[in-house]
């Protein structure tokens, strides 16, 4: 407990993230001051949004500053405390960054119970991805029983939860994922009605086959060509939830809008962006419901756990190469 390893942002990435974009540094473990506590990090959340946080420019959160510890959600144990409301031995989740130890004032931090679910689950289905799936689908997508819900990146941290909630709410769930292994996981383990392998199938033809009455709700995690194809298959009054666009995050040229956007007009459809922080005051509600579904077996979860803090840049790239199934987590 005398060394704190950190990854700090050294430069703004151009295209795909590289190890050289970060500085790997070692320093002393920080001491908490009055009203602070020290967390020993057990697991770090790796998310597509991290790529956007590295870019300069206006977004829903300020960019990570050059020289700052790379922003990341993490879960860990309090090992020192000078905070009246947080005790040594408690487990907490928050934006602690890519490092071994973090000092916190408690702002934005939530206690978690490792006896109810394994700690990595609090970074996935019971964490930000689960909240994103829950509010994005139910509050923005507004599915009704009998609707056909399509979700891209269906084997990912958010997508795996979206499709299962759709099924719980009486909808048909159609996933889009890359490769036969992911598609088998989506149908055989998660219980989706079908999954389209975009790497080997004609996506437009497959959507026509699996969505003969059109798509009522599309939960978009990838953007790009897949979004453009989905726009041609909308049902009347369809709702598109724009959650992410992982296909575009490492682009070195300008992102182009979907050429089929007039389908929104023809079908009186809507396309709405969502950022999960807008529902922060309701996280407890979502956590209770998601935990209940997990306990009853109606909701399944999977975490893809890599080990070794020093491997952070290479493990992060798994997201953009489509190499993870479920929630990607790094164990320092």
URZI-V96624 format. One record per pair of residues at least 4 apart in sequence whose ideal C-beta (glycine too) atoms are under 7 Angstrom apart, sorted by sequence separation. I is the first residue (numbers start at 1). J is the second residue. D is the distance in whole Angstrom. If there is no record, write none. Layout:
I & J & D
I & J & D
//
This chain:
13 & 17 & 5
17 & 21 & 6
32 & 36 & 4
46 & 50 & 7
49 & 53 & 6
50 & 54 & 7
59 & 63 & 7
64 & 68 & 5
86 & 90 & 6
114 & 118 & 7
117 & 121 & 4
120 & 124 & 6
121 & 125 & 6
122 & 126 & 5
123 & 127 & 4
125 & 129 & 7
126 & 130 & 6
128 & 132 & 6
129 & 133 & 6
130 & 134 & 6
131 & 135 & 6
132 & 136 & 5
133 & 137 & 6
134 & 138 & 6
135 & 139 & 5
136 & 140 & 5
137 & 141 & 5
143 & 147 & 5
155 & 159 & 6
156 & 160 & 7
158 & 162 & 6
159 & 163 & 7
160 & 164 & 7
161 & 165 & 6
162 & 166 & 6
163 & 167 & 7
164 & 168 & 6
165 & 169 & 6
167 & 171 & 7
178 & 182 & 6
179 & 183 & 7
180 & 184 & 6
181 & 185 & 7
182 & 186 & 6
183 & 187 & 6
184 & 188 & 5
185 & 189 & 5
186 & 190 & 5
197 & 201 & 5
202 & 206 & 6
203 & 207 & 6
204 & 208 & 7
205 & 209 & 7
206 & 210 & 6
207 & 211 & 5
211 & 215 & 5
222 & 226 & 5
223 & 227 & 5
225 & 229 & 6
226 & 230 & 6
227 & 231 & 7
234 & 238 & 4
245 & 249 & 7
251 & 255 & 6
257 & 261 & 6
262 & 266 & 6
263 & 267 & 6
279 & 283 & 7
282 & 286 & 6
283 & 287 & 6
284 & 288 & 6
285 & 289 & 7
286 & 290 & 6
287 & 291 & 6
288 & 292 & 6
289 & 293 & 7
290 & 294 & 6
291 & 295 & 6
292 & 296 & 6
311 & 315 & 5
312 & 316 & 6
313 & 317 & 7
317 & 321 & 6
324 & 328 & 4
13 & 18 & 7
32 & 37 & 5
81 & 86 & 5
97 & 102 & 6
104 & 109 & 6
114 & 119 & 5
117 & 122 & 7
121 & 126 & 5
122 & 127 & 5
124 & 129 & 5
125 & 130 & 4
136 & 141 & 7
154 & 159 & 4
155 & 160 & 6
166 & 171 & 4
177 & 182 & 4
185 & 190 & 7
187 & 192 & 5
196 & 201 & 5
198 & 203 & 5
201 & 206 & 5
264 & 269 & 5
293 & 298 & 4
294 & 299 & 5
306 & 311 & 6
318 & 323 & 4
319 & 324 & 6
32 & 38 & 5
57 & 63 & 7
64 & 70 & 6
81 & 87 & 6
96 & 102 & 4
124 & 130 & 6
137 & 143 & 6
143 & 149 & 6
153 & 159 & 4
154 & 160 & 7
167 & 173 & 5
177 & 183 & 5
186 & 192 & 5
263 & 269 & 7
264 & 270 & 7
293 & 299 & 4
318 & 324 & 5
52 & 59 & 6
56 & 63 & 5
64 & 71 & 5
81 & 88 & 5
152 & 159 & 7
166 & 173 & 4
187 & 194 & 7
196 & 203 & 6
220 & 227 & 5
248 & 255 & 5
264 & 271 & 6
294 & 301 & 7
13 & 21 & 5
30 & 38 & 7
53 & 61 & 7
55 & 63 & 6
78 & 86 & 6
80 & 88 & 7
96 & 104 & 7
151 & 159 & 5
187 & 195 & 5
54 & 63 & 7
78 & 87 & 7
79 & 88 & 6
117 & 126 & 6
154 & 163 & 6
177 & 186 & 6
186 & 195 & 4
290 & 299 & 7
306 & 315 & 4
319 & 328 & 6
11 & 21 & 5
53 & 63 & 6
54 & 64 & 6
78 & 88 & 5
94 & 104 & 6
112 & 122 & 5
163 & 173 & 4
196 & 206 & 4
318 & 328 & 6
10 & 21 & 6
53 & 64 & 5
78 & 89 & 7
151 & 162 & 5
175 & 186 & 4
196 & 207 & 7
9 & 21 & 7
10 & 22 & 6
77 & 89 & 7
78 & 90 & 5
151 & 163 & 5
163 & 175 & 6
183 & 195 & 4
218 & 230 & 5
9 & 22 & 6
10 & 23 & 4
95 & 108 & 6
8 & 22 & 6
77 & 91 & 5
78 & 92 & 6
94 & 108 & 5
183 & 197 & 5
7 & 22 & 5
8 & 23 & 5
94 & 109 & 4
215 & 230 & 6
315 & 330 & 5
75 & 91 & 7
76 & 92 & 7
94 & 110 & 7
159 & 175 & 7
194 & 210 & 5
7 & 24 & 6
8 & 25 & 6
92 & 109 & 5
93 & 110 & 5
149 & 166 & 4
175 & 192 & 5
180 & 197 & 6
53 & 71 & 5
75 & 93 & 4
92 & 110 & 7
174 & 192 & 7
177 & 195 & 6
179 & 197 & 6
215 & 233 & 5
312 & 330 & 6
6 & 25 & 5
92 & 111 & 6
93 & 112 & 5
173 & 192 & 4
174 & 193 & 6
178 & 197 & 7
214 & 233 & 6
215 & 234 & 6
216 & 235 & 5
73 & 93 & 7
76 & 96 & 7
86 & 106 & 6
91 & 111 & 7
92 & 112 & 7
173 & 193 & 6
174 & 194 & 5
175 & 195 & 4
176 & 196 & 5
177 & 197 & 7
178 & 198 & 6
179 & 199 & 6
214 & 234 & 6
215 & 235 & 6
218 & 238 & 7
220 & 240 & 6
304 & 324 & 4
5 & 26 & 5
6 & 27 & 7
50 & 71 & 7
85 & 106 & 6
90 & 111 & 6
91 & 112 & 5
154 & 175 & 3
172 & 193 & 5
178 & 199 & 5
214 & 235 & 3
217 & 238 & 7
220 & 241 & 6
224 & 245 & 7
304 & 325 & 6
309 & 330 & 7
50 & 72 & 6
73 & 95 & 6
74 & 96 & 4
149 & 171 & 5
154 & 176 & 6
155 & 177 & 4
174 & 196 & 7
176 & 198 & 5
207 & 229 & 7
211 & 233 & 6
213 & 235 & 6
216 & 238 & 6
217 & 239 & 5
218 & 240 & 5
219 & 241 & 5
220 & 242 & 5
221 & 243 & 5
223 & 245 & 3
304 & 326 & 5
3 & 26 & 5
4 & 27 & 5
74 & 97 & 7
83 & 106 & 6
91 & 114 & 5
143 & 166 & 6
148 & 171 & 7
149 & 172 & 7
154 & 177 & 5
163 & 186 & 7
203 & 226 & 7
207 & 230 & 7
215 & 238 & 6
220 & 243 & 6
221 & 244 & 5
222 & 245 & 6
224 & 247 & 4
302 & 325 & 6
303 & 326 & 6
304 & 327 & 7
309 & 332 & 4
4 & 28 & 7
71 & 95 & 6
145 & 169 & 7
146 & 170 & 7
147 & 171 & 5
148 & 172 & 5
149 & 173 & 5
150 & 174 & 5
151 & 175 & 6
152 & 176 & 5
153 & 177 & 7
167 & 191 & 6
214 & 238 & 7
219 & 243 & 6
222 & 246 & 5
223 & 247 & 5
224 & 248 & 6
302 & 326 & 3
303 & 327 & 5
304 & 328 & 5
305 & 329 & 5
306 & 330 & 5
307 & 331 & 5
4 & 29 & 5
72 & 97 & 6
133 & 158 & 5
137 & 162 & 5
145 & 170 & 3
146 & 171 & 7
204 & 229 & 5
208 & 233 & 7
221 & 246 & 6
222 & 247 & 5
223 & 248 & 5
301 & 326 & 7
304 & 329 & 7
2 & 28 & 7
3 & 29 & 7
4 & 30 & 7
71 & 97 & 6
72 & 98 & 5
132 & 158 & 5
143 & 169 & 5
145 & 171 & 7
148 & 174 & 7
150 & 176 & 7
164 & 190 & 6
203 & 229 & 5
207 & 233 & 5
303 & 329 & 5
305 & 331 & 6
2 & 29 & 6
45 & 72 & 6
70 & 97 & 6
155 & 182 & 4
163 & 190 & 6
164 & 191 & 7
176 & 203 & 7
231 & 258 & 6
1 & 29 & 6
44 & 72 & 5
45 & 73 & 4
69 & 97 & 4
70 & 98 & 4
91 & 119 & 7
129 & 157 & 4
133 & 161 & 4
137 & 165 & 6
143 & 171 & 5
198 & 226 & 6
204 & 232 & 7
232 & 260 & 5
45 & 74 & 6
69 & 98 & 6
93 & 122 & 5
129 & 158 & 5
133 & 162 & 4
137 & 166 & 7
163 & 192 & 5
231 & 260 & 4
234 & 263 & 5
238 & 267 & 6
240 & 269 & 7
242 & 271 & 6
44 & 74 & 5
69 & 99 & 6
93 & 123 & 7
155 & 185 & 6
160 & 190 & 6
228 & 258 & 5
231 & 261 & 7
239 & 269 & 7
240 & 270 & 7
242 & 272 & 7
43 & 74 & 7
130 & 161 & 5
134 & 165 & 7
155 & 186 & 5
227 & 258 & 5
228 & 259 & 6
232 & 263 & 6
236 & 267 & 5
237 & 268 & 5
238 & 269 & 4
239 & 270 & 5
240 & 271 & 4
241 & 272 & 6
242 & 273 & 4
243 & 274 & 6
43 & 75 & 5
129 & 161 & 7
133 & 165 & 6
154 & 186 & 5
228 & 260 & 5
231 & 263 & 4
235 & 267 & 7
236 & 268 & 6
237 & 269 & 6
242 & 274 & 7
41 & 74 & 5
42 & 75 & 6
124 & 157 & 5
234 & 267 & 5
241 & 274 & 6
17 & 51 & 7
42 & 76 & 5
93 & 127 & 6
41 & 76 & 4
42 & 77 & 7
234 & 269 & 5
40 & 76 & 5
125 & 161 & 6
174 & 210 & 5
39 & 76 & 4
40 & 77 & 5
75 & 112 & 6
174 & 211 & 6
39 & 77 & 7
154 & 192 & 7
39 & 78 & 6
40 & 79 & 5
38 & 78 & 7
13 & 54 & 5
37 & 78 & 5
38 & 79 & 5
154 & 195 & 6
12 & 54 & 6
38 & 80 & 4
12 & 55 & 6
37 & 80 & 6
12 & 56 & 6
37 & 81 & 4
75 & 119 & 5
9 & 54 & 6
37 & 82 & 7
36 & 82 & 6
37 & 83 & 5
35 & 82 & 7
36 & 83 & 6
75 & 122 & 5
22 & 70 & 7
32 & 80 & 5
34 & 82 & 5
35 & 83 & 6
75 & 123 & 6
32 & 81 & 7
33 & 82 & 7
37 & 86 & 5
32 & 82 & 5
73 & 123 & 6
176 & 226 & 6
39 & 92 & 6
44 & 98 & 6
73 & 127 & 7
9 & 64 & 5
11 & 66 & 7
41 & 96 & 6
73 & 128 & 6
10 & 66 & 7
9 & 66 & 6
39 & 96 & 6
162 & 219 & 5
41 & 99 & 7
8 & 67 & 6
9 & 68 & 6
41 & 100 & 6
8 & 68 & 6
41 & 101 & 7
8 & 69 & 6
9 & 70 & 6
40 & 101 & 6
41 & 102 & 6
150 & 211 & 7
8 & 70 & 7
39 & 101 & 7
159 & 221 & 6
6 & 69 & 5
7 & 70 & 5
38 & 101 & 6
39 & 102 & 5
148 & 211 & 5
158 & 221 & 6
38 & 103 & 6
39 & 104 & 6
148 & 213 & 7
150 & 215 & 5
156 & 221 & 6
36 & 103 & 5
37 & 104 & 6
148 & 215 & 6
149 & 216 & 7
36 & 104 & 6
148 & 216 & 5
149 & 217 & 4
150 & 218 & 5
151 & 219 & 4
152 & 220 & 6
153 & 221 & 4
36 & 105 & 6
147 & 216 & 4
152 & 221 & 5
153 & 222 & 6
35 & 105 & 6
147 & 217 & 6
149 & 219 & 7
152 & 222 & 4
250 & 320 & 6
30 & 101 & 7
32 & 103 & 5
249 & 320 & 7
29 & 101 & 5
30 & 103 & 5
143 & 217 & 5
152 & 226 & 5
246 & 320 & 7
43 & 119 & 6
141 & 217 & 4
42 & 119 & 5
43 & 120 & 5
45 & 123 & 4
141 & 219 & 6
43 & 123 & 6
150 & 230 & 6
45 & 127 & 7
137 & 219 & 6
136 & 219 & 6
158 & 243 & 6
7 & 98 & 4
6 & 98 & 7
6 & 99 & 4
153 & 246 & 7
5 & 99 & 6
4 & 99 & 6
5 & 100 & 5
4 & 100 & 5
4 & 101 & 5
142 & 239 & 6
141 & 239 & 5
141 & 241 & 5
140 & 241 & 5
137 & 241 & 7
136 & 241 & 5
136 & 243 & 5
190 & 300 & 6
132 & 243 & 6
189 & 300 & 6
168 & 293 & 6
168 & 298 & 6
140 & 272 & 5
140 & 274 & 5
164 & 299 & 5
164 & 300 & 7
136 & 274 & 5
139 & 279 & 7
185 & 325 & 6
135 & 276 & 6
160 & 302 & 7
182 & 325 & 6
132 & 276 & 4
135 & 279 & 4
178 & 322 & 5
131 & 276 & 5
128 & 276 & 6
131 & 279 & 7
135 & 286 & 7
131 & 283 & 6
134 & 286 & 4
131 & 286 & 5
130 & 286 & 7
134 & 290 & 6
130 & 290 & 5
126 & 287 & 6
126 & 290 & 6
125 & 290 & 6
126 & 291 & 6
160 & 326 & 6
125 & 294 & 7
157 & 326 & 6
155 & 325 & 5
157 & 327 & 4
155 & 326 & 7
125 & 299 & 7
116 & 291 & 7
125 & 301 & 4
117 & 294 & 7
124 & 301 & 6
124 & 303 & 6
121 & 301 & 6
121 & 303 & 7
120 & 303 & 4
120 & 305 & 6
48 & 244 & 6
52 & 249 & 6
48 & 246 & 5
51 & 249 & 4
129 & 327 & 6
51 & 250 & 7
48 & 249 & 6
124 & 327 & 3
123 & 327 & 6
123 & 329 & 6
120 & 327 & 7
100 & 309 & 7
120 & 329 & 5
98 & 312 & 6
60 & 275 & 5
100 & 332 & 5
16 & 250 & 5
15 & 250 & 5
15 & 252 & 5
14 & 252 & 7
50 & 316 & 7
46 & 315 & 6
46 & 316 & 5
48 & 319 & 5
46 & 319 & 6
46 & 328 & 4
46 & 329 & 7
45 & 329 & 6
46 & 330 & 6
44 & 329 & 7
24 & 310 & 7
43 & 329 & 5
44 & 330 & 4
43 & 330 & 7
43 & 331 & 6
44 & 332 & 7
22 & 313 & 6
41 & 332 & 6
19 & 313 & 4
18 & 313 & 7
17 & 313 & 6
17 & 316 & 6
17 & 317 & 6
16 & 317 & 7
5 & 309 & 5
16 & 320 & 7
7 & 312 & 5
//
